[in-house]
Amino acid sequence: MHAEMTTALFVDSPYIVLTLDRQGAIVDANPSALRLLGEQICGRAWIDLLDLFSQEKGRLLLANSWRDGSASDWEVDHVRPDGELMLVSYTTFQLGTDSLLALIGQDQSEKLQLTSQLAAVNQRLEGAYLALEKTHAELKHTQAQLVQSEKMRALGQMVAGVAHEINNPAAFVSSNLAHLATVLPDLQAVFAAYQPLRMVADVATREAIAAAESAADLEFLWADLPQLVQESQDGVTRIRDIVLSLRNFSRLDESAQKDADINEGLRSTLRIVRPLCQNRIEIKEAYGDLPVIWCHPGQLNQVFLNVLINAVQAIPDSGTIWVSTALQADQVVVCLRDSGEGMDAQTLARLGEPFFTTKPVGAGTGLGLAISFGIMERHRGRLRYESQPGQGTTVFIEIPAQRRRSV
């Protein structure tokens, strides 16, 4: 009965079953082995049935099996009768008087096919995940742009209104001061013409005039009045400059490209930022000789504003912000450097990520730099940061120095 079961297992097994002699020749093979490896394999060296690159591994398998008595899960490539390769996993053990070696092998072709299919499915899943991740990043970026665009549009409208309301009374004051500066010499001439009349006035009148002049400190007033008018005109000019800066700021969302002076845009933005410094931060400016370039000036001013505000906020106490521009090859380079707290490598790596901010809750939305990086990308420029903790931060805003194309 035992012999019959052994024979049935040998004959009916779906696995490759071989017996080898000490020389490695095949003594016997079951039907599955003959079907998969060839009808005429008995008497041949088992090694010869292997692929050239598997033969050395096959020799090692046989050597270990004879030495240790058995071996498990060794995979080698067979060359099938049709020339195709077939991966087989072998388990071996010695038989009887140690003169024969049994090899039981399982065809791994189906397993390889399933593995290949699984790899293909996994690759498709990875591709779908990457596409989904890209879409999510684009949606976040678009959301950031929409939020910031709406915010800047509303802010621009408000600032434009404020600038208009400031500009009207400033214009009145400027006009009146200009007129006063014109007529002041005439008033002084008229007053000088009246002086001889004092000599014919009675004593009481002369004393009253002298007392009034003394109370008004008239001599100092006549000497100081031209300077007062000039200083007032200078003050109105500064108000006009601020109003002009506010008007430029209010056009941050303009879509039209035009020729623009980067130095003037930077100066205009600095007038907006200076009040934030509160006399604790010094701003040093050095402007290079730059050509007029074809760009979106309002959008670039927004980049300058975002970077400068970050620089101001990075300086906790007193400090300095250095602003410079230069033409390098075919690029306009704006360099903004601060003496603030600086940033570590992890923070630098996340700059420009929508909604990422190092500021406390309520102090920042994480949109400013995300929008700025987008603006620079649309200008085919670059926003580059260099920083170390405690060493401040340097920002390079690199803009192609392109001119308007002639039609």
C-alpha positions as CSV (number, residue, x, y, z in Angstrom):
1,M,0.0,0.0,0.0
2,H,2.8,2.4,0.9
3,A,4.6,1.7,-2.3
4,E,1.4,2.3,-4.3
5,M,0.9,5.7,-2.6
6,T,4.5,6.6,-3.3
7,T,4.1,5.6,-6.9
8,A,0.9,7.6,-7.2
9,L,2.5,10.7,-5.7
10,F,5.4,10.4,-8.1
11,V,3.3,9.9,-11.2
12,D,0.4,12.2,-10.4
13,S,2.2,15.1,-8.8
14,P,2.0,18.4,-10.6
15,Y,5.5,19.2,-9.4
16,I,8.8,18.3,-11.1
17,V,10.2,15.2,-9.4
18,L,13.7,14.0,-10.4
19,T,16.3,11.6,-9.0
20,L,20.0,12.2,-9.7
21,D,23.0,10.0,-9.2
22,R,26.3,11.2,-7.7
23,Q,27.4,12.5,-11.1
24,G,24.4,14.7,-11.4
25,A,22.7,12.6,-14.1
26,I,19.0,12.2,-14.2
27,V,18.0,8.6,-13.2
28,D,14.3,9.0,-13.2
29,A,11.7,11.8,-13.9
30,N,7.9,11.9,-13.3
31,P,5.5,12.9,-16.1
32,S,5.3,16.5,-15.0
33,A,9.1,16.7,-15.3
34,L,9.0,15.1,-18.8
35,R,6.2,17.4,-19.9
36,L,7.9,20.6,-18.7
37,L,11.6,19.8,-19.3
38,G,11.4,17.4,-22.3
39,E,10.8,13.7,-23.0
40,Q,14.5,12.7,-23.4
41,I,16.0,14.1,-20.2
42,C,16.7,10.8,-18.4
43,G,20.4,10.0,-18.5
44,R,21.3,13.7,-19.2
45,A,23.1,15.9,-16.7
46,W,20.6,18.0,-14.8
47,I,23.0,21.0,-15.1
48,D,22.7,20.9,-18.8
49,L,19.0,21.6,-18.6
50,L,19.6,24.9,-16.9
51,D,20.1,28.3,-18.4
52,L,23.8,29.2,-18.8
53,F,23.5,31.9,-16.1
54,S,21.9,29.4,-13.6
55,Q,24.4,26.5,-14.1
56,E,26.9,27.7,-11.5
57,K,24.1,28.1,-9.0
58,G,22.8,24.6,-9.9
59,R,26.3,23.1,-9.2
60,L,26.3,24.8,-5.8
61,L,22.8,23.5,-5.1
62,L,23.9,19.9,-5.8
63,A,27.1,20.3,-3.8
64,N,25.2,21.6,-0.7
65,S,22.6,18.9,-1.0
66,W,25.2,16.1,-1.1
67,R,27.1,17.7,1.8
68,D,24.1,18.7,4.1
69,G,21.7,16.0,3.0
70,S,19.1,18.5,1.8
71,A,18.4,22.0,0.5
72,S,15.3,24.2,0.3
73,D,13.9,26.8,-2.0
74,W,16.6,27.2,-4.5
75,E,15.5,29.0,-7.7
76,V,17.1,28.4,-11.1
77,D,16.1,29.0,-14.7
78,H,15.5,25.9,-16.9
79,V,15.5,26.1,-20.7
80,R,12.3,24.5,-21.9
81,P,12.2,22.4,-25.2
82,D,10.6,25.4,-26.9
83,G,13.6,27.6,-25.9
84,E,11.7,29.7,-23.3
85,L,13.0,30.1,-19.8
86,M,11.1,28.7,-16.9
87,L,11.9,29.6,-13.3
88,V,11.8,26.6,-11.0
89,S,12.1,26.5,-7.2
90,Y,13.8,23.3,-6.0
91,T,13.9,21.4,-2.7
92,T,16.3,18.5,-2.4
93,F,17.0,15.5,-0.1
94,Q,19.1,12.4,-0.2
95,L,17.5,9.0,-0.8
96,G,18.3,5.6,0.7
97,T,22.0,4.8,0.8
98,D,23.0,8.4,-0.1
99,S,23.6,7.3,-3.7
100,L,20.6,9.1,-5.1
101,L,19.3,12.7,-4.7
102,A,15.7,13.6,-5.0
103,L,14.8,17.0,-6.5
104,I,11.2,18.4,-6.2
105,G,10.7,21.5,-8.2
106,Q,7.7,23.9,-8.6
107,D,7.2,25.9,-11.8
108,Q,7.2,29.6,-10.8
109,S,5.9,30.9,-14.1
110,E,2.4,31.6,-12.8
111,K,3.8,33.2,-9.7
112,L,6.0,35.4,-11.9
113,Q,3.0,36.3,-14.1
114,L,1.0,37.3,-11.0
115,T,4.0,39.2,-9.7
116,S,4.3,41.0,-13.0
117,Q,0.6,41.8,-13.0
118,L,0.8,43.0,-9.4
119,A,3.7,45.2,-10.3
120,A,1.8,46.7,-13.3
121,V,-1.2,47.4,-11.1
122,N,1.0,48.9,-8.5
123,Q,2.7,51.1,-11.1
124,R,-0.7,52.3,-12.3
125,L,-1.8,53.0,-8.7
126,E,1.4,54.9,-8.1
127,G,0.8,56.9,-11.3
128,A,-2.8,57.7,-10.3
129,Y,-1.6,58.7,-6.8
130,L,1.1,61.0,-8.3
131,A,-1.5,62.5,-10.6
132,L,-3.9,63.0,-7.7
133,E,-1.1,64.6,-5.6
134,K,-0.3,66.9,-8.5
135,T,-3.9,67.9,-8.9
136,H,-4.2,68.5,-5.2
137,A,-1.2,70.7,-5.2
138,E,-2.5,72.6,-8.2
139,L,-5.9,73.1,-6.5
140,K,-4.2,74.4,-3.4
141,H,-2.1,76.8,-5.5
142,T,-5.2,77.9,-7.4
143,Q,-7.1,78.4,-4.2
144,A,-4.2,80.5,-2.8
145,Q,-4.2,82.6,-5.9
146,L,-7.9,83.2,-5.8
147,V,-7.9,84.1,-2.1
148,Q,-5.0,86.4,-2.5
149,S,-6.3,87.9,-5.7
150,E,-9.7,88.7,-4.1
151,K,-7.9,90.1,-1.0
152,M,-5.6,92.3,-3.0
153,R,-8.5,93.5,-5.2
154,A,-10.5,94.6,-2.2
155,L,-7.5,96.1,-0.6
156,G,-6.6,97.9,-3.8
157,Q,-10.0,99.4,-4.0
158,M,-9.8,100.6,-0.4
159,V,-6.3,102.1,-0.9
160,A,-7.3,103.8,-4.1
161,G,-10.2,105.5,-2.3
162,V,-8.0,106.5,0.6
163,A,-5.4,107.9,-1.8
164,H,-8.1,109.9,-3.6
165,E,-9.4,111.4,-0.4
166,I,-5.9,112.3,0.7
167,N,-5.0,113.8,-2.7
168,N,-7.8,116.3,-2.9
169,P,-7.0,118.3,0.3
170,A,-3.3,117.9,-0.3
171,A,-3.9,119.6,-3.7
172,F,-5.7,122.5,-2.0
173,V,-2.8,122.9,0.5
174,S,-0.2,122.7,-2.2
175,S,-1.9,125.3,-4.4
176,N,-2.4,127.7,-1.5
177,L,1.2,127.3,-0.3
178,A,2.5,127.9,-3.9
179,H,0.4,131.1,-4.0
180,L,1.6,132.2,-0.5
181,A,5.2,131.6,-1.6
182,T,4.5,133.9,-4.6
183,V,2.9,136.7,-2.8
184,L,5.1,136.7,0.3
185,P,7.8,139.0,-1.2
186,D,5.0,141.4,-2.2
187,L,3.6,141.4,1.4
188,Q,7.1,142.2,2.7
189,A,7.5,145.0,0.2
190,V,4.1,146.5,1.2
191,F,5.1,146.3,4.9
192,A,8.4,148.0,4.2
193,A,6.6,150.8,2.3
194,Y,4.4,151.5,5.3
195,Q,7.4,152.0,7.6
196,P,7.9,155.8,6.8
197,L,4.4,156.5,8.1
198,R,5.5,155.5,11.6
199,M,7.7,158.6,11.7
200,V,4.6,160.9,11.3
201,A,2.4,159.1,13.7
202,D,1.9,160.4,17.2
203,V,3.8,158.9,20.2
204,A,0.9,156.8,21.3
205,T,0.4,155.2,17.9
206,R,4.1,154.5,17.5
207,E,4.2,152.9,21.0
208,A,1.2,150.7,20.1
209,I,2.8,149.6,16.8
210,A,6.1,148.8,18.6
211,A,4.2,146.8,21.3
212,A,2.4,144.8,18.6
213,E,5.5,144.1,16.7
214,S,7.3,142.9,19.8
215,A,4.4,140.7,20.8
216,A,4.4,139.1,17.4
217,D,8.2,138.8,17.3
218,L,7.8,140.4,13.9
219,E,11.5,140.4,12.9
220,F,11.8,136.7,13.5
221,L,8.5,136.0,11.8
222,W,9.5,137.8,8.6
223,A,12.8,136.0,8.6
224,D,11.3,132.6,9.3
225,L,8.1,132.8,7.1
226,P,9.8,131.9,3.8
227,Q,11.4,128.8,5.4
228,L,8.1,127.8,6.9
229,V,6.4,128.0,3.5
230,Q,9.2,125.9,1.9
231,E,9.1,123.2,4.6
232,S,5.3,123.0,4.2
233,Q,5.7,122.6,0.5
234,D,8.2,119.8,1.1
235,G,5.7,118.1,3.4
236,V,3.0,118.3,0.8
237,T,5.4,116.9,-1.8
238,R,6.0,113.9,0.5
239,I,2.3,113.5,0.9
240,R,2.0,113.4,-2.9
241,D,4.7,110.8,-3.1
242,I,2.9,108.6,-0.6
243,V,-0.4,109.1,-2.5
244,L,1.4,108.1,-5.7
245,S,2.8,105.0,-3.9
246,L,-0.7,104.2,-2.7
247,R,-2.0,104.5,-6.2
248,N,0.7,102.1,-7.5
249,F,-0.1,99.7,-4.7
250,S,-3.8,99.9,-5.5
251,R,-3.0,98.5,-9.0
252,L,-1.5,95.3,-7.8
253,D,-4.1,93.2,-9.6
254,E,-3.7,94.9,-13.0
255,S,-3.3,92.3,-15.8
256,A,-1.7,94.4,-18.5
257,Q,2.0,94.2,-19.2
258,K,3.9,97.4,-19.9
259,D,7.3,99.0,-19.8
260,A,8.3,99.6,-16.2
261,D,11.2,101.0,-14.1
262,I,12.0,98.4,-11.5
263,N,13.9,101.0,-9.4
264,E,10.8,103.3,-9.3
265,G,8.5,100.4,-8.4
266,L,10.9,99.4,-5.5
267,R,11.1,103.0,-4.2
268,S,7.3,103.2,-4.4
269,T,6.9,100.0,-2.4
270,L,9.5,101.1,0.2
271,R,7.3,104.2,0.9
272,I,4.5,101.9,1.9
273,V,6.8,99.7,4.1
274,R,8.7,102.5,5.9
275,P,5.9,103.2,8.4
276,L,6.1,99.6,9.6
277,C,9.7,100.1,10.6
278,Q,8.7,102.5,13.4
279,N,12.2,104.1,13.6
280,R,13.7,100.8,14.8
281,I,14.7,99.5,11.4
282,E,17.1,101.3,9.1
283,I,16.6,100.8,5.3
284,K,19.7,101.3,3.2
285,E,19.2,101.6,-0.5
286,A,21.6,101.2,-3.4
287,Y,20.1,101.3,-6.9
288,G,21.9,100.2,-10.1
289,D,21.5,101.6,-13.6
290,L,18.6,99.4,-14.9
291,P,16.9,99.4,-18.3
292,V,13.1,99.7,-18.6
293,I,11.7,96.1,-18.8
294,W,8.4,94.6,-20.2
295,C,6.5,93.2,-17.2
296,H,3.5,93.3,-14.9
297,P,4.8,96.1,-12.6
298,G,1.9,95.9,-10.2
299,Q,2.5,92.2,-9.6
300,L,6.3,92.7,-9.2
301,N,5.5,95.4,-6.6
302,Q,3.4,92.9,-4.8
303,V,6.5,90.5,-4.7
304,F,8.6,93.4,-3.3
305,L,5.9,94.2,-0.7
306,N,5.6,90.6,0.5
307,V,9.3,90.1,0.8
308,L,9.9,93.4,2.5
309,I,7.1,92.9,5.0
310,N,8.6,89.5,5.9
311,A,12.0,91.1,6.4
312,V,10.5,93.7,8.7
313,Q,8.7,91.0,10.7
314,A,11.8,88.9,10.9
315,I,13.6,91.7,12.9
316,P,12.3,91.5,16.5
317,D,14.1,94.6,17.8
318,S,16.3,97.0,15.9
319,G,18.1,96.1,12.7
320,T,18.8,96.9,9.1
321,I,17.3,96.0,5.7
322,W,19.6,96.4,2.7
323,V,18.0,97.0,-0.7
324,S,19.9,97.0,-3.9
325,T,19.4,96.5,-7.6
326,A,21.8,95.5,-10.4
327,L,21.8,94.3,-14.0
328,Q,23.6,91.0,-14.3
329,A,23.9,89.6,-17.8
330,D,20.4,89.6,-19.1
331,Q,18.7,89.7,-15.7
332,V,17.6,92.5,-13.4
333,V,18.5,91.3,-9.8
334,V,16.8,92.8,-6.8
335,C,18.6,91.9,-3.6
336,L,16.8,92.3,-0.2
337,R,18.8,91.4,2.8
338,D,17.8,91.7,6.5
339,S,19.6,91.3,9.8
340,G,16.7,89.3,11.3
341,E,16.4,85.9,12.9
342,G,17.0,83.8,9.7
343,M,15.6,80.4,8.8
344,D,16.7,76.7,9.0
345,A,17.0,74.4,6.1
346,Q,13.6,72.7,6.8
347,T,11.8,76.1,6.7
348,L,13.7,77.1,3.5
349,A,12.5,73.9,1.8
350,R,8.9,74.7,2.4
351,L,8.9,78.4,1.3
352,G,6.3,79.0,-1.3
353,E,4.1,76.1,-0.2
354,P,0.5,77.5,0.0
355,F,-0.7,78.1,3.5
356,F,2.7,77.4,5.1
357,T,3.7,80.1,7.5
358,T,6.1,80.4,10.5
359,K,4.1,83.3,12.0
360,P,1.7,82.9,14.9
361,V,-1.9,82.0,14.3
362,G,-3.7,85.1,13.1
363,A,-0.5,86.8,12.0
364,G,-0.1,85.2,8.6
365,T,-2.0,83.2,6.0
366,G,0.9,81.5,4.3
367,L,-0.2,83.0,0.9
368,G,2.2,85.9,0.4
369,L,5.2,83.9,-0.7
370,A,3.1,81.3,-2.6
371,I,1.6,84.1,-4.7
372,S,5.1,85.7,-5.1
373,F,6.6,82.4,-6.4
374,G,3.7,82.1,-8.8
375,I,4.3,85.7,-10.1
376,M,8.0,85.1,-10.6
377,E,7.2,81.9,-12.5
378,R,4.9,83.7,-14.8
379,H,7.6,86.3,-15.4
380,R,10.1,83.4,-16.1
381,G,12.1,84.7,-13.3
382,R,13.2,83.3,-9.9
383,L,12.8,84.0,-6.2
384,R,15.8,82.6,-4.4
385,Y,16.5,82.5,-0.6
386,E,19.7,82.2,1.4
387,S,19.4,82.0,5.1
388,Q,20.8,80.5,8.3
389,P,19.4,80.7,11.9
390,G,20.6,83.9,13.6
391,Q,22.3,85.1,10.4
392,G,19.5,87.0,8.7
393,T,18.0,86.3,5.3
394,T,19.0,87.3,1.7
395,V,16.4,87.2,-1.0
396,F,17.3,87.5,-4.7
397,I,14.5,88.5,-7.1
398,E,15.8,87.7,-10.6
399,I,13.7,89.1,-13.5
400,P,14.5,88.6,-17.2
401,A,15.5,92.0,-18.6
402,Q,13.2,91.7,-21.7
403,R,12.0,94.6,-23.7
404,R,8.7,95.0,-25.4
405,R,8.6,93.1,-28.6
406,S,8.0,95.3,-31.7
407,V,5.0,94.4,-33.8
